[in-house]
Amino acid sequence: QLQLVESGGGLVQPGGSLRLSCVVSGFTMDNYAIGWFRQAPGKEREEVSCISRVGGSIGHAESVKGRFTISRDNAKNTVYLQMNSLKPEDTGIYYCAKAKGFRLFGCVLSSNDFDAWGQGTQVTVSS
């Protein structure tokens, strides 16, 4: 059974940091790019970051460049999102997702390229 389970969310003050984890099971993780997405209250889901199947290629939304870092450990079936210098506008539910198909290189930072999603973890940035 294919599963993606996020953890690591919470309440943090502006300027603080969090590290999210996404543990996957039910498929061979190193065959697929993995992405992170988020949805703020009342807004549509937006792309955050993606990482290619062996980590050689990474994509970040402009809003998080220089602050967020995505990484993966295929041996642990885990993808991470390190979030630094957090801002109130980073608040939302964060989801990880599996890419639709095998892609030898790169990742496409678009929700249309992903077909399996976790349940999400809440991140709240507030003083």
Backbone as ProteinMPNN parsed JSONL, in Angstrom:
{"seq_chain_A": "QLQLVESGGGLVQPGGSLRLSCVVSGFTMDNYAIGWFRQAPGKEREEVSCISRVGGSIGHAESVKGRFTISRDNAKNTVYLQMNSLKPEDTGIYYCAKAKGFRLFGCVLSSNDFDAWGQGTQVTVSS", "coords_chain_A": {"N_chain_A": [[0.836, -1.187, 0.0], [0.668, 2.092, -0.98], [2.087, 4.82, 0.697], [2.525, 8.057, 2.113], [3.831, 9.874, 4.688], [3.762, 12.694, 6.538], [5.597, 14.667, 8.939], [6.653, 16.765, 11.71], [5.714, 19.347, 11.715], [4.438, 22.36, 13.326], [4.081, 24.995, 15.793], [5.76, 28.017, 15.398], [7.865, 30.836, 15.985], [8.133, 33.895, 14.051], [11.008, 34.002, 11.969], [12.056, 31.713, 12.97], [12.841, 28.129, 12.786], [11.991, 25.021, 11.215], [11.99, 21.482, 10.655], [10.659, 19.439, 8.319], [9.561, 16.091, 7.772], [9.111, 13.42, 5.476], [8.01, 10.313, 5.253], [8.054, 7.512, 3.24], [6.331, 4.667, 1.839], [5.586, 1.508, 0.28], [6.32, 1.831, -2.353], [9.089, 2.072, -4.645], [11.213, 4.326, -3.645], [13.469, 5.594, -4.759], [12.981, 5.679, -7.448], [11.45, 7.812, -8.07], [10.744, 11.308, -8.291], [10.181, 13.564, -5.576], [7.945, 15.83, -4.062], [7.221, 18.886, -2.251], [4.417, 20.612, -1.074], [2.121, 23.254, -0.239], [-0.728, 24.527, 1.552], [-2.462, 27.318, 2.348], [-4.893, 28.7, 4.64], [-7.94, 29.284, 3.013], [-6.755, 29.586, 0.575], [-5.395, 28.447, -2.582], [-3.677, 25.358, -3.175], [-0.122, 25.439, -3.281], [3.022, 25.137, -4.966], [6.087, 24.168, -3.4], [8.736, 22.917, -3.103], [10.799, 20.603, -4.96], [12.468, 17.468, -5.501], [14.719, 15.57, -7.384], [14.889, 12.065, -8.316], [17.28, 10.903, -7.367], [18.309, 13.0, -6.085], [19.858, 14.848, -7.447], [18.852, 17.062, -8.71], [17.046, 19.963, -8.01], [14.167, 21.876, -7.192], [12.793, 25.026, -6.334], [10.191, 27.115, -5.138], [9.938, 30.624, -5.838], [9.309, 32.096, -3.599], [10.426, 30.761, -1.456], [13.071, 30.38, -1.889], [16.446, 30.284, -0.879], [15.748, 30.112, 1.746], [14.462, 27.693, 2.339], [15.338, 24.238, 2.267], [15.502, 21.29, 0.455], [15.901, 17.788, 0.808], [16.912, 14.339, 0.48], [16.906, 10.965, 1.687], [17.353, 8.098, 0.43], [17.861, 5.576, 1.423], [16.602, 5.588, 3.83], [14.051, 5.981, 3.087], [13.005, 8.575, 3.131], [12.166, 11.989, 2.822], [13.185, 15.317, 3.311], [12.343, 18.612, 4.473], [13.894, 21.396, 5.162], [13.246, 24.276, 6.856], [13.989, 27.541, 7.177], [14.278, 30.858, 8.643], [11.547, 31.515, 8.901], [8.376, 32.871, 7.933], [5.279, 34.617, 8.647], [3.628, 34.253, 6.413], [4.315, 31.764, 5.533], [2.733, 30.009, 6.776], [0.591, 27.185, 6.869], [-0.829, 24.071, 5.653], [1.366, 21.498, 5.058], [2.262, 19.343, 2.496], [3.63, 16.277, 1.298], [4.483, 14.687, -1.779], [4.352, 12.178, -4.348], [5.947, 11.831, -7.479], [4.324, 11.376, -10.683], [5.409, 9.588, -12.632], [8.34, 7.712, -13.7], [11.244, 9.593, -13.898], [14.22, 10.226, -15.356], [16.058, 12.28, -14.86], [15.893, 15.29, -12.96], [13.054, 17.295, -11.746], [9.627, 18.282, -11.798], [8.163, 21.131, -10.822], [5.247, 21.19, -10.226], [1.91, 20.638, -9.335], [0.461, 19.038, -11.02], [2.177, 17.113, -11.853], [2.34, 15.177, -9.977], [1.061, 12.371, -8.16], [0.32, 11.067, -5.817], [-0.365, 11.627, -2.438], [0.45, 12.787, 0.86], [-1.06, 13.091, 4.154], [-0.651, 15.511, 5.27], [0.945, 18.105, 7.26], [0.649, 20.485, 9.822], [1.865, 23.759, 9.72], [2.521, 26.576, 11.561], [3.267, 29.904, 11.693], [3.821, 32.3, 13.866], [3.774, 35.034, 16.17]], "CA_chain_A": [[0.0, 0.0, 0.0], [1.472, 3.301, -1.109], [1.827, 5.795, 1.747], [3.449, 9.142, 2.408], [3.441, 10.368, 6.0], [4.518, 13.877, 6.929], [5.689, 15.016, 10.352], [7.585, 17.839, 12.003], [5.08, 20.657, 11.768], [4.192, 22.909, 14.648], [4.001, 26.451, 15.941], [7.089, 28.604, 15.51], [7.859, 32.298, 15.855], [8.803, 34.398, 12.84], [12.455, 33.9, 12.032], [12.435, 30.399, 13.471], [13.089, 27.034, 11.85], [11.379, 23.703, 11.392], [12.348, 20.491, 9.651], [9.603, 18.482, 8.031], [9.964, 14.798, 7.232], [8.1, 12.663, 4.719], [8.406, 8.911, 5.17], [7.244, 6.867, 2.214], [6.327, 3.212, 1.81], [4.72, 0.946, -0.74], [6.885, 1.991, -3.691], [10.544, 2.226, -4.635], [11.327, 5.777, -3.598], [14.522, 6.16, -5.604], [12.524, 5.757, -8.833], [10.518, 8.924, -8.245], [10.91, 12.606, -7.659], [9.263, 13.86, -4.477], [7.712, 17.267, -3.94], [6.516, 19.469, -1.109], [3.42, 21.602, -1.436], [1.451, 23.781, 0.958], [-2.017, 25.199, 1.341], [-2.845, 28.236, 3.412], [-6.35, 28.823, 4.779], [-8.611, 30.11, 2.025], [-5.963, 29.732, -0.649], [-5.141, 27.224, -3.325], [-2.398, 24.693, -2.913], [0.976, 25.965, -4.08], [4.255, 24.354, -4.954], [7.155, 24.667, -2.536], [10.035, 22.401, -3.53], [10.836, 19.218, -5.415], [13.8, 16.908, -5.599], [14.749, 14.46, -8.325], [14.86, 10.746, -7.676], [18.518, 10.643, -6.628], [18.695, 14.229, -5.403], [20.768, 15.684, -8.207], [18.177, 18.242, -9.233], [16.129, 20.494, -7.008], [13.423, 23.071, -7.577], [12.166, 25.76, -5.237], [9.395, 28.278, -5.482], [10.664, 31.875, -5.573], [8.998, 32.589, -2.259], [11.169, 30.054, -0.421], [14.482, 30.266, -2.264], [17.374, 30.837, 0.091], [15.282, 29.847, 3.099], [14.089, 26.283, 2.463], [16.23, 23.267, 1.629], [14.934, 19.946, 0.347], [16.903, 16.743, 0.686], [16.325, 13.018, 0.577], [17.735, 9.835, 2.073], [16.621, 6.969, -0.135], [18.048, 4.408, 2.282], [15.634, 5.708, 4.92], [12.74, 6.264, 2.488], [12.578, 9.828, 3.751], [12.487, 13.287, 2.233], [13.152, 16.367, 4.332], [12.244, 20.017, 4.076], [14.421, 22.277, 6.203], [12.669, 25.6, 6.664], [14.624, 28.561, 8.021], [13.793, 32.237, 8.486], [10.125, 31.373, 8.605], [7.549, 34.075, 7.925], [3.856, 34.292, 8.836], [3.029, 33.797, 5.153], [4.648, 30.348, 5.326], [1.725, 29.217, 7.495], [-0.28, 26.35, 6.056], [-0.644, 22.623, 5.742], [2.42, 21.078, 4.14], [2.066, 17.996, 1.982], [4.604, 15.732, 0.367], [3.811, 13.97, -2.862], [5.168, 11.343, -5.215], [5.774, 12.137, -8.891], [3.503, 10.409, -11.41], [6.135, 8.573, -13.361], [9.793, 7.709, -13.609], [11.936, 10.642, -14.64], [15.63, 9.928, -15.135], [16.685, 13.456, -14.253], [15.085, 16.471, -12.71], [11.703, 17.219, -11.219], [8.764, 19.341, -12.316], [7.502, 21.719, -9.656], [3.849, 21.426, -10.565], [1.092, 19.589, -8.718], [-0.021, 18.136, -12.065], [3.172, 16.071, -12.096], [2.365, 14.324, -8.784], [-0.184, 11.613, -8.142], [0.021, 10.467, -4.518], [-0.157, 12.691, -1.46], [0.287, 12.483, 2.265], [-2.199, 13.715, 4.822], [-0.252, 16.873, 5.588], [1.339, 18.502, 8.611], [0.354, 21.905, 9.975], [2.93, 24.685, 10.103], [1.987, 27.884, 11.916], [4.317, 30.867, 12.019], [3.121, 33.385, 14.538], [4.355, 35.474, 17.439]], "C_chain_A": [[0.878, 1.248, 0.0], [1.086, 4.303, -0.019], [2.926, 6.84, 1.789], [2.959, 9.772, 3.703], [4.364, 11.517, 6.397], [4.544, 14.042, 8.448], [6.634, 16.197, 10.504], [6.982, 19.23, 12.031], [4.875, 21.125, 13.195], [4.061, 24.411, 14.605], [5.4, 27.005, 16.167], [6.976, 30.11, 15.337], [8.498, 32.723, 14.536], [10.318, 34.427, 13.018], [12.959, 32.549, 12.497], [12.58, 29.368, 12.364], [12.272, 25.809, 12.219], [11.956, 22.774, 10.338], [11.207, 19.498, 9.514], [10.211, 17.204, 7.464], [8.789, 14.17, 6.507], [8.639, 11.249, 4.572], [7.47, 8.204, 4.202], [7.346, 5.351, 2.331], [5.413, 2.761, 0.679], [5.188, 1.171, -2.168], [8.387, 2.224, -3.54], [10.862, 3.711, -4.766], [12.369, 6.317, -4.563], [14.193, 6.098, -7.091], [11.717, 7.017, -9.128], [11.024, 10.211, -7.608], [9.849, 12.772, -6.571], [9.13, 15.382, -4.362], [7.068, 17.63, -2.616], [5.61, 20.589, -1.627], [2.796, 22.133, -0.147], [0.144, 24.46, 0.573], [-2.343, 26.032, 2.564], [-4.365, 28.32, 3.485], [-6.94, 29.763, 3.721], [-7.868, 30.287, 0.721], [-5.8, 28.386, -1.34], [-3.789, 26.634, -2.928], [-1.315, 25.268, -3.821], [2.208, 25.074, -3.932], [5.279, 25.011, -4.043], [8.518, 24.228, -3.07], [9.86, 21.009, -4.112], [12.287, 18.779, -5.528], [13.749, 15.691, -6.498], [15.02, 13.149, -7.594], [16.146, 10.409, -6.927], [19.09, 11.94, -6.057], [19.591, 15.165, -6.181], [20.16, 16.965, -8.718], [17.105, 18.664, -8.249], [15.417, 21.714, -7.58], [12.789, 23.716, -6.369], [11.308, 26.876, -5.798], [10.174, 29.547, -5.112], [10.478, 32.34, -4.138], [9.807, 31.92, -1.158], [12.652, 29.915, -0.736], [15.365, 30.971, -1.244], [16.976, 30.592, 1.535], [14.976, 28.367, 3.342], [15.092, 25.418, 1.712], [15.539, 21.91, 1.62], [16.061, 18.948, 0.186], [16.201, 15.398, 0.825], [17.368, 12.01, 0.985], [16.984, 8.59, 1.609], [16.756, 5.71, 0.716], [17.044, 4.402, 3.438], [14.219, 5.981, 4.406], [12.153, 7.578, 3.009], [13.054, 11.031, 2.936], [12.292, 14.351, 3.301], [12.936, 17.74, 3.691], [12.688, 20.853, 5.271], [13.959, 23.688, 5.91], [13.279, 26.557, 7.668], [14.017, 29.93, 7.74], [12.307, 32.263, 8.147], [9.381, 32.69, 8.783], [6.092, 33.688, 8.158], [3.194, 33.785, 7.553], [3.424, 32.374, 4.773], [3.641, 29.436, 6.024], [0.848, 28.433, 6.529], [-0.092, 24.884, 6.367], [0.347, 22.234, 4.654], [2.227, 19.614, 3.788], [3.294, 17.557, 1.186], [3.855, 14.862, -0.64], [4.828, 13.241, -3.728], [4.89, 11.734, -6.679], [5.016, 11.022, -9.603], [4.307, 9.294, -12.017], [7.625, 8.688, -13.158], [10.356, 8.83, -14.476], [13.411, 10.485, -14.335], [16.329, 11.071, -14.409], [15.63, 14.509, -13.964], [13.764, 16.203, -12.026], [10.933, 18.424, -11.746], [7.959, 19.885, -11.157], [6.096, 22.169, -10.044], [3.025, 20.301, -9.98], [0.556, 18.608, -9.754], [0.932, 16.983, -12.318], [3.234, 15.075, -10.952], [1.024, 13.635, -8.605], [-0.516, 10.944, -6.826], [0.473, 11.428, -3.44], [-0.272, 12.154, -0.037], [-0.883, 13.244, 2.851], [-1.902, 15.136, 5.266], [0.149, 17.065, 7.036], [1.203, 20.018, 8.706], [1.604, 22.667, 10.415], [2.284, 26.046, 10.369], [3.134, 28.781, 12.365], [3.64, 32.107, 12.592], [3.848, 33.762, 15.82], [3.298, 35.465, 18.53]], "O_chain_A": [[1.724, 1.427, 0.876], [-0.094, 4.601, 0.169], [4.095, 6.552, 1.536], [1.796, 10.162, 3.803], [5.571, 11.341, 6.568], [3.628, 13.61, 9.148], [7.324, 16.585, 9.561], [7.677, 20.197, 12.341], [5.109, 20.383, 14.149], [3.948, 25.02, 13.542], [6.137, 26.52, 17.026], [6.097, 30.599, 14.628], [9.312, 31.991, 13.972], [10.835, 34.819, 14.064], [14.156, 32.27, 12.427], [12.461, 29.675, 11.178], [11.915, 25.598, 13.378], [12.363, 23.214, 9.263], [10.84, 18.81, 10.467], [11.231, 17.229, 6.775], [7.631, 14.363, 6.876], [9.61, 11.017, 3.852], [6.248, 8.286, 4.328], [8.326, 4.821, 2.856], [4.58, 3.524, 0.187], [4.517, 0.742, -3.107], [8.882, 2.531, -2.456], [10.792, 4.28, -5.855], [12.178, 7.391, -5.134], [15.041, 6.432, -7.919], [11.342, 7.272, -10.272], [11.642, 10.204, -6.543], [8.766, 12.192, -6.643], [10.101, 16.116, -4.545], [6.455, 16.795, -1.951], [5.987, 21.385, -2.487], [2.934, 21.52, 0.912], [-0.052, 24.898, -0.56], [-2.481, 25.513, 3.672], [-5.05, 28.041, 2.501], [-6.486, 30.897, 3.563], [-8.296, 31.049, -0.145], [-6.037, 27.332, -0.752], [-2.902, 27.322, -2.422], [-1.565, 25.551, -4.993], [2.399, 24.376, -2.936], [5.338, 26.235, -3.926], [9.348, 25.058, -3.441], [8.892, 20.315, -3.8], [13.201, 19.596, -5.635], [12.839, 14.871, -6.387], [15.34, 13.137, -6.405], [16.094, 9.685, -5.933], [20.232, 11.967, -5.597], [20.044, 16.175, -5.643], [20.887, 17.873, -9.123], [16.356, 17.839, -7.725], [15.992, 22.482, -8.351], [12.3, 23.024, -5.476], [11.651, 27.501, -6.801], [10.975, 29.536, -4.177], [11.389, 32.91, -3.538], [9.878, 32.439, -0.044], [13.409, 29.383, 0.077], [15.081, 32.086, -0.806], [17.765, 30.832, 2.449], [15.21, 27.854, 4.436], [15.621, 25.806, 0.671], [15.052, 21.441, 2.649], [17.056, 19.221, -0.487], [15.043, 15.328, 1.236], [18.552, 12.158, 0.685], [16.097, 8.091, 2.301], [15.857, 4.869, 0.725], [16.684, 3.344, 3.956], [13.297, 6.189, 5.195], [10.958, 7.672, 3.29], [14.18, 11.073, 2.439], [11.351, 14.291, 4.093], [13.296, 17.981, 2.539], [11.962, 20.999, 6.254], [14.243, 24.236, 4.845], [13.101, 26.396, 8.875], [13.336, 30.132, 6.735], [11.878, 32.951, 7.221], [9.704, 33.503, 9.65], [5.708, 32.549, 7.895], [2.281, 32.961, 7.619], [2.917, 31.836, 3.788], [3.7, 28.216, 5.869], [0.417, 28.955, 5.501], [0.699, 24.508, 7.232], [0.188, 22.593, 3.488], [2.053, 18.762, 4.659], [3.917, 18.36, 0.49], [2.753, 14.377, -0.381], [5.992, 13.629, -3.825], [3.739, 11.941, -7.064], [5.057, 9.866, -9.182], [3.905, 8.135, -11.918], [8.116, 9.627, -12.533], [9.983, 8.984, -15.639], [13.819, 10.598, -13.179], [17.091, 10.854, -13.467], [14.608, 14.595, -14.645], [13.395, 15.059, -11.761], [11.517, 19.45, -12.094], [7.153, 19.164, -10.57], [5.809, 23.359, -10.169], [3.391, 19.133, -10.108], [0.23, 17.47, -9.416], [0.551, 15.984, -12.928], [4.103, 14.203, -10.952], [-0.025, 14.226, -8.862], [-1.56, 10.299, -6.726], [1.569, 11.984, -3.516], [-0.997, 11.195, 0.227], [-1.603, 13.95, 2.146], [-2.819, 15.884, 5.604], [-0.246, 16.303, 7.919], [1.591, 20.744, 7.791], [2.299, 22.271, 11.35], [1.592, 26.595, 9.512], [3.872, 28.454, 13.295], [2.975, 32.858, 11.879], [4.46, 32.917, 16.472], [3.591, 35.805, 19.676]]}, "name": "protein", "num_of_chains": 1, "seq": "QLQLVESGGGLVQPGGSLRLSCVVSGFTMDNYAIGWFRQAPGKEREEVSCISRVGGSIGHAESVKGRFTISRDNAKNTVYLQMNSLKPEDTGIYYCAKAKGFRLFGCVLSSNDFDAWGQGTQVTVSS"}
